[in-house]
Amino acid sequence: MDLYGKTVLVCGMGRSGAGAAGLLRRNSAIVTLQDINESPNFGENFDPAGYNTYFGKNPDDILENFDMLVVSPGVPTGLPFFAKAQKLGIPLIGEMELAAAYCKAPILAITGTNGKTTTTSLLGAIIAAKNPQSPTVGNIGVAFSNLADSIPADALVAAEVSSFQLETIRDFRPLVSAVLNISRDHLDRHGTYENYIAMKERIFQNQQAGDFTVLNFDNPITRAMAAKTRTRVCRFSMQPLDEGVYLEDEFIAINWDGRREIIIKADELPIPGRHNIENAMAAAAMALCAGISTELIAAGLRDFGQVEHRIEFVREMGGVRFYNDSKATNVDSAIKGILAMDGQIILIAGGVGKDQDFADLAANMHGRVRHAILIGEAADEIAQVCATSGFADISFADNLPAAIADAAKMAKSGDCVLLSPACASFDMFDNFEQRGRAFKEIVMKL
């Protein structure tokens, strides 16, 4: 992609927008920054000095001045300026698309409803063992654009890709794509479950024969995607498979290209929960497709560290363990956090509900959650669903600090205090990372 001297508008000045602006400037584009906020939060490592700016409103009135628009994933695609740009014939792409166009290294791209961050981190550990210059990027925290034009061609890129990012791809073509699972999420953005699934399927829409798609064979929606891709499919499953990566007798094993090998015993994984066995199998399958040896895969899985904000152990105090699972922004993810605990749980949940049904969350509280403390906009809705299911051990707190204080008072030795909100954070925090950091800071001061 040659944007030398081209005028480019970057819409949305969060982490992705700042990364895109930097990449564009490094490649000699004339960049204007736009954000609906009059004083955007650029983050610590971005200096807006020297850029043209258009803050405090949407860019409907200035579109004609630009050769291209680059849109951050947090900007809803239903805004009128998207349609206007299309009518004017102005190319509109996302930050992931832009970064991929400047990246010379093969991309291993991961999407799905849950497990993306852990799987991408696991894969990142594996590819870094093969080549230390192989980065982990995307929705995981480091904008792809920050690094895209400096990654060597002989490296590999592990990229976490959200449905919001997939909305605005055009030519994005990873060497290996993966769809980990699908459950209801982000219906407030995508409108229908069918649209949400279609967004996830875009991850392999440009792939060809010679590329690979990794799919969860245990999830009926992702299993059906095998008929929709032109690639070779590598399946993973908690049951033995004729081909792919699978669990057999508590060992993660492969059957691929005529090779049958054991990779690692499941209990050697340093992260808890059956769902993390699935995440490890998905990462192993992607690495296998990228040509990485089973020895390096096993070493990467064994040496893997804890993922921040995903069932992250914070501290133990008086026999009570505190876990930060702020990344659990939907019901299915929160259930996985609950199932990963090995003691009775004091659950802190709530936030922005995202048009979800909380019935499954309530059903999984029985026998595992001793008490639930609810916060945020969705607190009353969650409480009503819990009452309907017969779970009545509930209280409310005005904010996260109050919820943590209440949890610490009622927890007994052997209990787990688990922040697993099942909701977005935007009623109280900028993002789930800020919510998770606040939880850890408060817990460490108890």
Beta strands, then each sheet from edge to edge (+ up, - down):
strand 1: 7-11
strand 2: 30-35
strand 3: 52-55
strand 4: 68-71
strand 5: 92-94
strand 6: 107-111
strand 7: 136-138
strand 8: 157-160
strand 9: 176-179
strand 10: 212-216
strand 11: 232-237
strand 12: 244-248
strand 13: 251-256
strand 14: 259-265
strand 15: 312-317
strand 16: 320-324
strand 17: 345-349
strand 18: 369-374
strand 19: 394-396
strand 20: 416-419
sheet 1: 3+ 2+ 1+ 4+ 5+
sheet 2: 7+ 8+ 6+ 9+ 10+ 11+ 12+ 13- 14+
sheet 3: 15+ 16- 20- 17- 18- 19-
end
